[in-house]
Amino acid sequence: MTKQKPDKETSYISLGISLGLSFGVVLGLVVFDNIALGIGMGLSIGVAIGASMDAKKSKDHDE
């Protein structure tokens, strides 16, 4: 019986979302005094950063 390694595909989008939301809440409360604006900005920046990191990872993996 052979052991198979599980395919663990790491996605940086989830990491970007979680970090973007947490920084967005702080940014919204401190700078804008509007938590909804901070969450929206943090979410969009986090998704963009996570997607770019995923694209870089897949590009490096293909080469």
PyMOL Python script that loads the backbone (N, CA, C, O; Angstrom):
from pymol import cmd

cmd.read_pdbstr("""\
ATOM      1  N   MET A   1       0.833  -1.171   0.000  1.00  0.00           N
ATOM      2  CA  MET A   1       0.000   0.000   0.000  1.00  0.00           C
ATOM      3  C   MET A   1       0.888   1.249   0.000  1.00  0.00           C
ATOM      4  O   MET A   1       1.772   1.379   0.846  1.00  0.00           O
ATOM      5  N   THR A   2       0.662   2.139  -0.917  1.00  0.00           N
ATOM      6  CA  THR A   2       1.482   3.341  -1.013  1.00  0.00           C
ATOM      7  C   THR A   2       0.747   4.531  -0.420  1.00  0.00           C
ATOM      8  O   THR A   2      -0.476   4.646  -0.505  1.00  0.00           O
ATOM      9  N   LYS A   3       1.522   5.394   0.173  1.00  0.00           N
ATOM     10  CA  LYS A   3       0.940   6.619   0.724  1.00  0.00           C
ATOM     11  C   LYS A   3       0.938   7.694  -0.348  1.00  0.00           C
ATOM     12  O   LYS A   3       1.924   7.891  -1.058  1.00  0.00           O
ATOM     13  N   GLN A   4      -0.174   8.375  -0.450  1.00  0.00           N
ATOM     14  CA  GLN A   4      -0.266   9.477  -1.396  1.00  0.00           C
ATOM     15  C   GLN A   4      -0.247  10.780  -0.633  1.00  0.00           C
ATOM     16  O   GLN A   4      -0.898  10.922   0.402  1.00  0.00           O
ATOM     17  N   LYS A   5       0.501  11.720  -1.150  1.00  0.00           N
ATOM     18  CA  LYS A   5       0.523  13.035  -0.539  1.00  0.00           C
ATOM     19  C   LYS A   5      -0.742  13.779  -0.938  1.00  0.00           C
ATOM     20  O   LYS A   5      -1.103  13.800  -2.115  1.00  0.00           O
ATOM     21  N   PRO A   6      -1.404  14.379   0.010  1.00  0.00           N
ATOM     22  CA  PRO A   6      -2.602  15.150  -0.356  1.00  0.00           C
ATOM     23  C   PRO A   6      -2.212  16.418  -1.110  1.00  0.00           C
ATOM     24  O   PRO A   6      -1.227  17.078  -0.780  1.00  0.00           O
ATOM     25  N   ASP A   7      -2.988  16.736  -2.109  1.00  0.00           N
ATOM     26  CA  ASP A   7      -2.740  17.958  -2.868  1.00  0.00           C
ATOM     27  C   ASP A   7      -3.259  19.149  -2.070  1.00  0.00           C
ATOM     28  O   ASP A   7      -4.466  19.350  -1.933  1.00  0.00           O
ATOM     29  N   LYS A   8      -2.341  19.915  -1.560  1.00  0.00           N
ATOM     30  CA  LYS A   8      -2.717  21.110  -0.805  1.00  0.00           C
ATOM     31  C   LYS A   8      -2.387  22.321  -1.666  1.00  0.00           C
ATOM     32  O   LYS A   8      -1.233  22.736  -1.766  1.00  0.00           O
ATOM     33  N   GLU A   9      -3.391  22.861  -2.265  1.00  0.00           N
ATOM     34  CA  GLU A   9      -3.221  24.038  -3.104  1.00  0.00           C
ATOM     35  C   GLU A   9      -3.460  25.270  -2.229  1.00  0.00           C
ATOM     36  O   GLU A   9      -4.583  25.527  -1.795  1.00  0.00           O
ATOM     37  N   THR A  10      -2.418  26.008  -1.981  1.00  0.00           N
ATOM     38  CA  THR A  10      -2.513  27.181  -1.130  1.00  0.00           C
ATOM     39  C   THR A  10      -3.003  28.363  -1.954  1.00  0.00           C
ATOM     40  O   THR A  10      -2.487  28.643  -3.036  1.00  0.00           O
ATOM     41  N   SER A  11      -3.999  29.043  -1.426  1.00  0.00           N
ATOM     42  CA  SER A  11      -4.531  30.219  -2.089  1.00  0.00           C
ATOM     43  C   SER A  11      -4.219  31.446  -1.248  1.00  0.00           C
ATOM     44  O   SER A  11      -4.544  31.505  -0.062  1.00  0.00           O
ATOM     45  N   TYR A  12      -3.592  32.411  -1.875  1.00  0.00           N
ATOM     46  CA  TYR A  12      -3.246  33.627  -1.167  1.00  0.00           C
ATOM     47  C   TYR A  12      -4.396  34.630  -1.150  1.00  0.00           C
ATOM     48  O   TYR A  12      -4.318  35.641  -0.453  1.00  0.00           O
ATOM     49  N   ILE A  13      -5.448  34.371  -1.894  1.00  0.00           N
ATOM     50  CA  ILE A  13      -6.585  35.284  -1.898  1.00  0.00           C
ATOM     51  C   ILE A  13      -7.251  35.294  -0.519  1.00  0.00           C
ATOM     52  O   ILE A  13      -7.637  36.355  -0.030  1.00  0.00           O
ATOM     53  N   SER A  14      -7.388  34.138   0.101  1.00  0.00           N
ATOM     54  CA  SER A  14      -7.999  34.098   1.433  1.00  0.00           C
ATOM     55  C   SER A  14      -7.133  34.825   2.459  1.00  0.00           C
ATOM     56  O   SER A  14      -7.657  35.493   3.350  1.00  0.00           O
ATOM     57  N   LEU A  15      -5.830  34.700   2.340  1.00  0.00           N
ATOM     58  CA  LEU A  15      -4.931  35.428   3.222  1.00  0.00           C
ATOM     59  C   LEU A  15      -5.047  36.930   2.990  1.00  0.00           C
ATOM     60  O   LEU A  15      -5.064  37.709   3.943  1.00  0.00           O
ATOM     61  N   GLY A  16      -5.126  37.333   1.730  1.00  0.00           N
ATOM     62  CA  GLY A  16      -5.273  38.750   1.405  1.00  0.00           C
ATOM     63  C   GLY A  16      -6.581  39.325   1.912  1.00  0.00           C
ATOM     64  O   GLY A  16      -6.627  40.459   2.389  1.00  0.00           O
ATOM     65  N   ILE A  17      -7.655  38.533   1.809  1.00  0.00           N
ATOM     66  CA  ILE A  17      -8.957  39.001   2.298  1.00  0.00           C
ATOM     67  C   ILE A  17      -8.911  39.199   3.810  1.00  0.00           C
ATOM     68  O   ILE A  17      -9.356  40.229   4.317  1.00  0.00           O
ATOM     69  N   SER A  18      -8.379  38.223   4.524  1.00  0.00           N
ATOM     70  CA  SER A  18      -8.377  38.334   5.987  1.00  0.00           C
ATOM     71  C   SER A  18      -7.501  39.491   6.466  1.00  0.00           C
ATOM     72  O   SER A  18      -7.897  40.237   7.361  1.00  0.00           O
ATOM     73  N   LEU A  19      -6.332  39.641   5.884  1.00  0.00           N
ATOM     74  CA  LEU A  19      -5.469  40.751   6.289  1.00  0.00           C
ATOM     75  C   LEU A  19      -6.036  42.096   5.838  1.00  0.00           C
ATOM     76  O   LEU A  19      -5.955  43.083   6.569  1.00  0.00           O
ATOM     77  N   GLY A  20      -6.605  42.132   4.644  1.00  0.00           N
ATOM     78  CA  GLY A  20      -7.196  43.370   4.146  1.00  0.00           C
ATOM     79  C   GLY A  20      -8.375  43.825   4.983  1.00  0.00           C
ATOM     80  O   GLY A  20      -8.534  45.019   5.239  1.00  0.00           O
ATOM     81  N   LEU A  21      -9.204  42.881   5.413  1.00  0.00           N
ATOM     82  CA  LEU A  21     -10.339  43.247   6.258  1.00  0.00           C
ATOM     83  C   LEU A  21      -9.887  43.768   7.611  1.00  0.00           C
ATOM     84  O   LEU A  21     -10.423  44.757   8.110  1.00  0.00           O
ATOM     85  N   SER A  22      -8.910  43.110   8.202  1.00  0.00           N
ATOM     86  CA  SER A  22      -8.454  43.564   9.524  1.00  0.00           C
ATOM     87  C   SER A  22      -7.798  44.938   9.447  1.00  0.00           C
ATOM     88  O   SER A  22      -8.044  45.791  10.300  1.00  0.00           O
ATOM     89  N   PHE A  23      -6.967  45.159   8.435  1.00  0.00           N
ATOM     90  CA  PHE A  23      -6.368  46.485   8.284  1.00  0.00           C
ATOM     91  C   PHE A  23      -7.405  47.517   7.857  1.00  0.00           C
ATOM     92  O   PHE A  23      -7.303  48.690   8.218  1.00  0.00           O
ATOM     93  N   GLY A  24      -8.388  47.089   7.101  1.00  0.00           N
ATOM     94  CA  GLY A  24      -9.445  47.999   6.674  1.00  0.00           C
ATOM     95  C   GLY A  24     -10.301  48.487   7.819  1.00  0.00           C
ATOM     96  O   GLY A  24     -10.712  49.647   7.836  1.00  0.00           O
ATOM     97  N   VAL A  25     -10.576  47.618   8.779  1.00  0.00           N
ATOM     98  CA  VAL A  25     -11.347  48.035   9.955  1.00  0.00           C
ATOM     99  C   VAL A  25     -10.579  49.092  10.736  1.00  0.00           C
ATOM    100  O   VAL A  25     -11.138  50.115  11.132  1.00  0.00           O
ATOM    101  N   VAL A  26      -9.301  48.838  10.952  1.00  0.00           N
ATOM    102  CA  VAL A  26      -8.482  49.807  11.684  1.00  0.00           C
ATOM    103  C   VAL A  26      -8.382  51.117  10.908  1.00  0.00           C
ATOM    104  O   VAL A  26      -8.518  52.196  11.485  1.00  0.00           O
ATOM    105  N   LEU A  27      -8.148  51.025   9.621  1.00  0.00           N
ATOM    106  CA  LEU A  27      -8.049  52.219   8.785  1.00  0.00           C
ATOM    107  C   LEU A  27      -9.361  52.996   8.786  1.00  0.00           C
ATOM    108  O   LEU A  27      -9.359  54.225   8.865  1.00  0.00           O
ATOM    109  N   GLY A  28     -10.469  52.288   8.700  1.00  0.00           N
ATOM    110  CA  GLY A  28     -11.766  52.946   8.691  1.00  0.00           C
ATOM    111  C   GLY A  28     -12.083  53.639   9.992  1.00  0.00           C
ATOM    112  O   GLY A  28     -12.660  54.726   9.992  1.00  0.00           O
ATOM    113  N   LEU A  29     -11.714  53.026  11.107  1.00  0.00           N
ATOM    114  CA  LEU A  29     -11.997  53.643  12.402  1.00  0.00           C
ATOM    115  C   LEU A  29     -11.078  54.823  12.703  1.00  0.00           C
ATOM    116  O   LEU A  29     -11.518  55.834  13.249  1.00  0.00           O
ATOM    117  N   VAL A  30      -9.810  54.692  12.348  1.00  0.00           N
ATOM    118  CA  VAL A  30      -8.834  55.721  12.708  1.00  0.00           C
ATOM    119  C   VAL A  30      -8.839  56.880  11.720  1.00  0.00           C
ATOM    120  O   VAL A  30      -8.901  58.041  12.126  1.00  0.00           O
ATOM    121  N   VAL A  31      -8.776  56.578  10.437  1.00  0.00           N
ATOM    122  CA  VAL A  31      -8.587  57.627   9.435  1.00  0.00           C
ATOM    123  C   VAL A  31      -9.915  58.211   8.967  1.00  0.00           C
ATOM    124  O   VAL A  31     -10.098  59.429   8.988  1.00  0.00           O
ATOM    125  N   PHE A  32     -10.844  57.353   8.545  1.00  0.00           N
ATOM    126  CA  PHE A  32     -12.067  57.832   7.902  1.00  0.00           C
ATOM    127  C   PHE A  32     -13.230  58.028   8.863  1.00  0.00           C
ATOM    128  O   PHE A  32     -14.206  58.695   8.521  1.00  0.00           O
ATOM    129  N   ASP A  33     -13.143  57.460  10.053  1.00  0.00           N
ATOM    130  CA  ASP A  33     -14.248  57.462  11.016  1.00  0.00           C
ATOM    131  C   ASP A  33     -15.510  56.848  10.403  1.00  0.00           C
ATOM    132  O   ASP A  33     -16.632  57.225  10.741  1.00  0.00           O
ATOM    133  N   ASN A  34     -15.297  55.900   9.498  1.00  0.00           N
ATOM    134  CA  ASN A  34     -16.389  55.196   8.819  1.00  0.00           C
ATOM    135  C   ASN A  34     -15.908  53.769   8.579  1.00  0.00           C
ATOM    136  O   ASN A  34     -15.096  53.520   7.687  1.00  0.00           O
ATOM    137  N   ILE A  35     -16.412  52.838   9.377  1.00  0.00           N
ATOM    138  CA  ILE A  35     -15.917  51.455   9.310  1.00  0.00           C
ATOM    139  C   ILE A  35     -16.277  50.785   7.983  1.00  0.00           C
ATOM    140  O   ILE A  35     -15.507  49.962   7.488  1.00  0.00           O
ATOM    141  N   ALA A  36     -17.417  51.115   7.406  1.00  0.00           N
ATOM    142  CA  ALA A  36     -17.827  50.491   6.145  1.00  0.00           C
ATOM    143  C   ALA A  36     -16.883  50.881   5.007  1.00  0.00           C
ATOM    144  O   ALA A  36     -16.544  50.046   4.169  1.00  0.00           O
ATOM    145  N   LEU A  37     -16.470  52.114   4.976  1.00  0.00           N
ATOM    146  CA  LEU A  37     -15.529  52.560   3.951  1.00  0.00           C
ATOM    147  C   LEU A  37     -14.185  51.851   4.102  1.00  0.00           C
ATOM    148  O   LEU A  37     -13.579  51.443   3.111  1.00  0.00           O
ATOM    149  N   GLY A  38     -13.728  51.709   5.331  1.00  0.00           N
ATOM    150  CA  GLY A  38     -12.462  51.021   5.579  1.00  0.00           C
ATOM    151  C   GLY A  38     -12.517  49.552   5.207  1.00  0.00           C
ATOM    152  O   GLY A  38     -11.560  49.017   4.647  1.00  0.00           O
ATOM    153  N   ILE A  39     -13.645  48.884   5.518  1.00  0.00           N
ATOM    154  CA  ILE A  39     -13.790  47.475   5.162  1.00  0.00           C
ATOM    155  C   ILE A  39     -13.779  47.300   3.648  1.00  0.00           C
ATOM    156  O   ILE A  39     -13.129  46.390   3.132  1.00  0.00           O
ATOM    157  N   GLY A  40     -14.481  48.150   2.948  1.00  0.00           N
ATOM    158  CA  GLY A  40     -14.509  48.061   1.483  1.00  0.00           C
ATOM    159  C   GLY A  40     -13.139  48.263   0.861  1.00  0.00           C
ATOM    160  O   GLY A  40     -12.737  47.526  -0.039  1.00  0.00           O
ATOM    161  N   MET A  41     -12.435  49.261   1.347  1.00  0.00           N
ATOM    162  CA  MET A  41     -11.089  49.518   0.815  1.00  0.00           C
ATOM    163  C   MET A  41     -10.129  48.383   1.161  1.00  0.00           C
ATOM    164  O   MET A  41      -9.348  47.948   0.314  1.00  0.00           O
ATOM    165  N   GLY A  42     -10.185  47.905   2.399  1.00  0.00           N
ATOM    166  CA  GLY A  42      -9.305  46.816   2.813  1.00  0.00           C
ATOM    167  C   GLY A  42      -9.574  45.532   2.054  1.00  0.00           C
ATOM    168  O   GLY A  42      -8.647  44.809   1.688  1.00  0.00           O
ATOM    169  N   LEU A  43     -10.855  45.250   1.818  1.00  0.00           N
ATOM    170  CA  LEU A  43     -11.225  44.046   1.074  1.00  0.00           C
ATOM    171  C   LEU A  43     -10.716  44.104  -0.361  1.00  0.00           C
ATOM    172  O   LEU A  43     -10.155  43.130  -0.863  1.00  0.00           O
ATOM    173  N   SER A  44     -10.908  45.225  -1.011  1.00  0.00           N
ATOM    174  CA  SER A  44     -10.468  45.335  -2.411  1.00  0.00           C
ATOM    175  C   SER A  44      -8.951  45.278  -2.524  1.00  0.00           C
ATOM    176  O   SER A  44      -8.425  44.643  -3.438  1.00  0.00           O
ATOM    177  N   ILE A  45      -8.248  45.923  -1.621  1.00  0.00           N
ATOM    178  CA  ILE A  45      -6.787  45.873  -1.654  1.00  0.00           C
ATOM    179  C   ILE A  45      -6.285  44.468  -1.328  1.00  0.00           C
ATOM    180  O   ILE A  45      -5.331  43.991  -1.943  1.00  0.00           O
ATOM    181  N   GLY A  46      -6.922  43.804  -0.364  1.00  0.00           N
ATOM    182  CA  GLY A  46      -6.522  42.447   0.005  1.00  0.00           C
ATOM    183  C   GLY A  46      -6.733  41.444  -1.110  1.00  0.00           C
ATOM    184  O   GLY A  46      -5.889  40.577  -1.338  1.00  0.00           O
ATOM    185  N   VAL A  47      -7.862  41.557  -1.811  1.00  0.00           N
ATOM    186  CA  VAL A  47      -8.127  40.651  -2.935  1.00  0.00           C
ATOM    187  C   VAL A  47      -7.122  40.893  -4.056  1.00  0.00           C
ATOM    188  O   VAL A  47      -6.640  39.942  -4.670  1.00  0.00           O
ATOM    189  N   ALA A  48      -6.805  42.151  -4.326  1.00  0.00           N
ATOM    190  CA  ALA A  48      -5.838  42.462  -5.389  1.00  0.00           C
ATOM    191  C   ALA A  48      -4.457  41.911  -5.056  1.00  0.00           C
ATOM    192  O   ALA A  48      -3.794  41.334  -5.917  1.00  0.00           O
ATOM    193  N   ILE A  49      -4.030  42.084  -3.835  1.00  0.00           N
ATOM    194  CA  ILE A  49      -2.713  41.576  -3.432  1.00  0.00           C
ATOM    195  C   ILE A  49      -2.690  40.049  -3.450  1.00  0.00           C
ATOM    196  O   ILE A  49      -1.725  39.447  -3.922  1.00  0.00           O
ATOM    197  N   GLY A  50      -3.749  39.421  -2.939  1.00  0.00           N
ATOM    198  CA  GLY A  50      -3.811  37.960  -2.946  1.00  0.00           C
ATOM    199  C   GLY A  50      -3.845  37.373  -4.345  1.00  0.00           C
ATOM    200  O   GLY A  50      -3.204  36.356  -4.609  1.00  0.00           O
ATOM    201  N   ALA A  51      -4.592  38.010  -5.248  1.00  0.00           N
ATOM    202  CA  ALA A  51      -4.657  37.524  -6.626  1.00  0.00           C
ATOM    203  C   ALA A  51      -3.308  37.673  -7.330  1.00  0.00           C
ATOM    204  O   ALA A  51      -2.916  36.804  -8.108  1.00  0.00           O
ATOM    205  N   SER A  52      -2.604  38.761  -7.063  1.00  0.00           N
ATOM    206  CA  SER A  52      -1.294  38.935  -7.688  1.00  0.00           C
ATOM    207  C   SER A  52      -0.288  37.921  -7.149  1.00  0.00           C
ATOM    208  O   SER A  52       0.565  37.436  -7.893  1.00  0.00           O
ATOM    209  N   MET A  53      -0.382  37.599  -5.862  1.00  0.00           N
ATOM    210  CA  MET A  53       0.506  36.582  -5.300  1.00  0.00           C
ATOM    211  C   MET A  53       0.185  35.197  -5.866  1.00  0.00           C
ATOM    212  O   MET A  53       1.097  34.408  -6.113  1.00  0.00           O
ATOM    213  N   ASP A  54      -1.104  34.891  -6.073  1.00  0.00           N
ATOM    214  CA  ASP A  54      -1.493  33.624  -6.699  1.00  0.00           C
ATOM    215  C   ASP A  54      -0.988  33.537  -8.130  1.00  0.00           C
ATOM    216  O   ASP A  54      -0.516  32.486  -8.562  1.00  0.00           O
ATOM    217  N   ALA A  55      -1.086  34.640  -8.868  1.00  0.00           N
ATOM    218  CA  ALA A  55      -0.618  34.649 -10.251  1.00  0.00           C
ATOM    219  C   ALA A  55       0.894  34.442 -10.316  1.00  0.00           C
ATOM    220  O   ALA A  55       1.393  33.721 -11.181  1.00  0.00           O
ATOM    221  N   LYS A  56       1.614  35.076  -9.402  1.00  0.00           N
ATOM    222  CA  LYS A  56       3.062  34.915  -9.370  1.00  0.00           C
ATOM    223  C   LYS A  56       3.431  33.475  -9.029  1.00  0.00           C
ATOM    224  O   LYS A  56       4.362  32.913  -9.607  1.00  0.00           O
ATOM    225  N   LYS A  57       2.693  32.877  -8.081  1.00  0.00           N
ATOM    226  CA  LYS A  57       2.987  31.500  -7.685  1.00  0.00           C
ATOM    227  C   LYS A  57       2.755  30.540  -8.849  1.00  0.00           C
ATOM    228  O   LYS A  57       3.572  29.652  -9.095  1.00  0.00           O
ATOM    229  N   SER A  58       1.647  30.715  -9.564  1.00  0.00           N
ATOM    230  CA  SER A  58       1.361  29.817 -10.676  1.00  0.00           C
ATOM    231  C   SER A  58       2.337  30.038 -11.831  1.00  0.00           C
ATOM    232  O   SER A  58       2.676  29.094 -12.544  1.00  0.00           O
ATOM    233  N   LYS A  59       2.786  31.266 -12.017  1.00  0.00           N
ATOM    234  CA  LYS A  59       3.773  31.542 -13.077  1.00  0.00           C
ATOM    235  C   LYS A  59       5.106  30.883 -12.730  1.00  0.00           C
ATOM    236  O   LYS A  59       5.754  30.293 -13.595  1.00  0.00           O
ATOM    237  N   ASP A  60       5.512  30.984 -11.467  1.00  0.00           N
ATOM    238  CA  ASP A  60       6.775  30.345 -11.049  1.00  0.00           C
ATOM    239  C   ASP A  60       6.677  28.832 -11.090  1.00  0.00           C
ATOM    240  O   ASP A  60       7.664  28.149 -11.366  1.00  0.00           O
ATOM    241  N   HIS A  61       5.488  28.302 -10.816  1.00  0.00           N
ATOM    242  CA  HIS A  61       5.301  26.848 -10.821  1.00  0.00           C
ATOM    243  C   HIS A  61       5.320  26.292 -12.237  1.00  0.00           C
ATOM    244  O   HIS A  61       5.760  25.163 -12.451  1.00  0.00           O
ATOM    245  N   ASP A  62       4.847  27.070 -13.208  1.00  0.00           N
ATOM    246  CA  ASP A  62       4.800  26.605 -14.595  1.00  0.00           C
ATOM    247  C   ASP A  62       6.185  26.566 -15.229  1.00  0.00           C
ATOM    248  O   ASP A  62       6.427  25.770 -16.136  1.00  0.00           O
ATOM    249  N   GLU A  63       7.076  27.399 -14.773  1.00  0.00           N
ATOM    250  CA  GLU A  63       8.409  27.456 -15.390  1.00  0.00           C
ATOM    251  C   GLU A  63       9.298  26.350 -14.982  1.00  0.00           C
ATOM    252  O   GLU A  63      10.444  26.282 -15.428  1.00  0.00           O
TER     253      GLU A  63
END
""", "prot")
cmd.dss("prot")
cmd.show_as("cartoon", "prot")
cmd.util.cbc("prot")
cmd.orient("prot")
